Amino acid sequence: MAAPAGPGTPLEIGVAVLPSGQGLPLPSRATPGSSGVDLLAAVDGDVQIDPGGRALVPTGICVSIPAGFEWQIRPRSGLAVKQGLTVLNSPGTVDSDYRGEVGVVLVNLGERPVTVSRGDRIAQAVLCRVETPRLVPLAELPPTGRSDGGFGSTGI
């Protein structure tokens, strides 16, 4: 993929539409200020997710994420608050070297079954820069005021 021409120039993500995704629009932003693009369900028939249940929902697309980036798959807030439907491994990650179909693991944390139909907006994908750290072994870590306090150690 090409590098951006300058500040504010969007990166390009190559998208291959699979047979299951034919007829569906490409992922797009709902508004000009949206951080991510909406992913659509590329299912043949309705998929019912019972309370407490989960499903791997195909999107019908494969993508080419630029090196140094990932596509984070995140829940759609409206589905989460209204139906209890969220992305189970949130955020899911599409790595830059993955070329298979993008799938979304949905879980129903609500009290009623949720039906996912073809073309439903099921999640959003946000392009994020990824740093590749070099891990350095140390005999002892430098001290901080917090030290090893975690899991509620800073209060409510």
ABEGO torsion letter per residue (X at the ends): XBBBAEBGBBBBBBBBBBAAABGBBBBBBABAABABBBBBBBBABBBBBBBGBBBBBBAGBBBBBBBGBBBBBBBBAAAAAAAGBBBAAOBBBBBAABABBBBBBBBBABABBBBBBBGBBABBBBBBBBBBBBBBBBABBBBBAAEABBGGAAEX
